[in-house]
């Protein structure tokens, strides 16, 4: 249904480094780099960061929320730790979210520009 999504960033180089570190733990890599955009994915670019140097400073209140699927709870934990190490902030530590389902295990972070990014797995299936 969805081919790709994108989020705005104020500093493309810094955001690319952040996402390389954070998405790398989920086996999502940088596949394309252009002057004002960088694409990440596994086989093709499904997630893009786009330069918007005039956007307001973080935290962003755009309401955007992007969620990536992970294979295991350990990868969710690693995603969260990598985001914090790379300069992001926690918007929800790794753990079960029973209000979303008994086996919904997720972590939420804010990137360098305040975009809300989630990683999820389903604990009974890992």
Secondary structure, 3 states (H helix, E strand, C coil): CCCCEEEEECCHHHHHHHHHHHHHCCCCEEEEEECCEEEEECCCEEEEEEECCCCCCCCCCCCCEEEEECCCHHHHHHHHHHHHHCCCEEEEEEEECHHHCCCEEEEEEECCCCCEEEEEEEHHHC
